Amino acid sequence: MLEKLKKSLEEAPVIQKESEGQIYNYFIHPISDGIPETDPAILEEIADFIIAGGKTGGIDKIVTVEAMGIPIATALSLKTGIPVSIIRKRKYGLDGEVELSQSTGYSKGTLFINGLSAGDRILIVDDVISTGGTLLPLLETLGGMGVDVAGVYCVIGRGAGTDQIKEKTGVDIVVLVDIAVSANGVTVVGGV
C-alpha cells in the first residue's frame, strides 16, 4: 500500500536550510515541492487511497491550500467528479471572502477563503503537515463559518502537528506516510 510514494520519499534528496538562525534538514519531493517532476502514478496512488478511505461520499467540495495540495486535490477531483476549492494566499475581494492568518515552521502569511459557505460538506487534502500552523487556523475558521469538515488527509507527516490539532479541535487527520528527516536522508516511520 502506497509503495510508490514510500519509495520516492526514501529516495528524496535532503538539503540543509536556515530559518531564523536555525539550520534544519529539508527534504525535496515532488509532492511537497513540485520538483523534480511529479509522477502521475504517485498522484493516482494517493487519490485511490483517499477514495478507498470512504470519506468522499456526500462531499460538496475538495478543499486544499495553495500551492502543493493542488495536484493532489486535482487528481482526486478527476477521479470523483467533486469540484475543488483552493484556499489562496492572495486577496481577491469577492463577496464572502474570509481571511485568516497562518504560521508554519517555515513561513507566516495570510490565507483567503472563497467559495465556501455554511452547510458545505468538504474534504481537506494537503501535501505535508508538520507543525499544524496552517491547518489549525484553517479548521477553526471553517468551523466558525459553519462548514462541515468530513475528513482531512495529509500525504506526508513530519512532526507533532496532527496530535496538536486533534487535541485542540478533535479532528482526526489521516496521514498517509509519516517520515523522519536527517542529514542522511528520509526514513518512513509510519502512517496508514
C-alpha positions in Angstrom: 0.0 0.0 0.0 1.4 3.4 -1.1 4.6 1.7 -2.1 5.4 4.1 -4.9 5.0 7.1 -2.6 7.1 5.5 0.2 9.9 4.5 -2.2 10.0 8.0 -3.7 10.2 9.6 -0.2 13.1 7.3 0.8 14.9 8.4 -2.4 14.3 12.1 -1.8 17.3 14.3 -1.5 17.9 16.3 1.7 19.4 19.7 1.9 20.2 22.0 4.8 18.2 25.2 5.1 18.3 28.1 7.6 15.3 29.8 9.2 15.5 32.4 11.9 19.1 31.4 12.6 18.3 27.6 12.9 19.7 25.1 10.5 17.4 22.2 9.6 17.2 19.3 7.2 14.7 19.8 4.4 13.6 17.0 2.1 12.8 17.8 -1.6 10.0 15.8 -3.1 7.5 16.2 -5.9 4.5 16.1 -3.6 5.9 18.7 -1.2 7.9 20.9 -3.6 6.8 20.1 -7.2 10.4 19.1 -8.1 11.9 17.3 -9.8 8.8 16.2 -11.7 5.6 14.7 -10.2 5.0 11.1 -11.3 1.3 10.7 -12.2 1.4 7.1 -10.9 2.1 8.5 -7.4 -0.8 11.0 -7.6 -3.1 8.2 -8.7 -1.9 6.0 -5.9 -2.6 8.8 -3.4 -6.1 9.6 -4.9 -7.0 5.9 -4.9 -6.0 5.6 -1.3 -8.1 8.6 -0.2 -11.1 7.3 -2.2 -10.8 3.9 -0.6 -10.9 5.6 2.8 -14.6 6.2 2.2 -14.8 9.9 3.1 -15.5 11.2 -0.4 -19.2 10.2 -0.3 -21.6 13.1 0.2 -18.8 15.7 -0.2 -19.7 19.0 -1.9 -16.1 20.1 -2.4 -12.5 19.0 -2.1 -10.5 21.8 -0.4 -6.8 22.4 -0.4 -4.4 25.2 0.5 -2.3 26.8 -2.2 0.1 25.5 -3.6 1.3 21.9 -3.3 -2.1 20.5 -2.3 -3.4 21.5 -5.7 -2.1 18.4 -7.7 -3.5 16.1 -5.0 -6.9 17.8 -5.0 -7.0 17.8 -8.8 -6.2 14.1 -9.1 -8.9 13.4 -6.5 -11.4 15.6 -8.3 -10.8 14.0 -11.7 -11.4 10.5 -10.2 -14.5 11.5 -8.1 -16.1 14.4 -10.1 -16.1 16.5 -7.0 -15.2 20.2 -7.5 -12.0 21.7 -6.0 -11.9 24.9 -3.9 -8.4 26.3 -3.3 -7.6 28.4 -0.2 -5.4 31.1 -1.7 -2.5 33.3 -0.5 -3.9 36.3 -2.4 -6.8 38.5 -1.6 -9.5 38.8 -4.3 -12.1 40.9 -2.5 -15.0 38.7 -3.5 -18.2 38.8 -1.6 -18.0 36.5 1.4 -14.2 36.2 1.3 -12.8 35.1 4.7 -9.2 36.0 5.8 -7.1 34.0 8.2 -3.5 34.1 9.4 -1.3 31.1 9.4 2.2 30.4 10.7 4.2 27.3 9.9 7.7 26.2 10.8 8.9 27.9 7.6 6.7 30.9 7.0 3.9 33.3 8.1 1.2 34.6 6.0 -2.4 35.3 5.3 -4.8 32.9 3.5 -8.1 33.8 1.8 -11.2 31.5 1.6 -13.6 32.0 -1.2 -16.5 29.8 -2.4 -17.2 28.1 0.8 -20.4 28.6 2.8 -22.2 27.4 5.9 -23.5 23.9 5.4 -20.9 22.9 2.7 -19.5 19.4 3.4 -15.9 19.3 2.5 -12.8 17.0 2.4 -9.5 18.7 3.0 -6.3 17.4 1.4 -2.8 18.7 1.7 0.7 17.7 0.9 2.5 18.0 4.3 1.7 18.5 7.9 4.5 19.3 10.4 3.6 22.0 13.0 -0.1 22.3 12.1 0.4 26.0 11.7 -1.7 26.2 8.6 -4.3 23.5 9.2 -5.2 24.5 12.8 -6.3 28.1 12.0 -8.0 26.9 8.8 -10.1 24.3 10.7 -11.0 26.9 13.4 -12.0 29.4 10.7 -14.0 26.8 8.7 -15.8 25.8 11.9 -16.7 29.4 12.6 -18.1 29.6 9.1 -20.4 26.6 9.6 -18.5 24.5 7.1 -18.7 20.7 7.8 -15.2 19.1 7.5 -15.9 15.4 6.8 -12.2 14.5 6.8 -8.6 15.7 6.5 -5.9 13.9 4.6 -2.2 14.9 4.6 0.1 12.9 2.3 3.2 13.4 4.4 3.5 13.8 8.1 6.6 15.2 9.9 6.3 16.4 13.4 3.6 16.7 16.1 1.1 18.8 14.2 -1.5 16.1 13.9 -1.5 15.4 17.7 -1.8 19.1 18.5 -4.7 19.6 16.1 -6.6 16.5 17.4 -6.1 17.9 21.0 -7.4 21.4 20.1 -10.1 20.6 17.6 -11.0 16.9 18.0 -10.3 16.4 14.2 -8.5 13.3 13.2 -6.1 13.8 10.4 -5.2 10.8 8.2 -1.5 10.9 7.4 -0.6 8.6 4.6 3.1 8.4 5.4 5.0 9.7 8.4 8.7 10.4 7.9 11.8 11.4 9.8 14.4 13.5 8.1 18.1 13.6 8.9 21.2 14.7 7.0 21.4 11.0 5.9 18.0 11.1 4.2 14.3 10.4 4.6 13.1 7.4 6.6 9.5 6.2 6.5 8.5 5.7 10.2 4.8 5.2 10.0 1.5 6.2 8.5 -1.6 4.3 7.4 
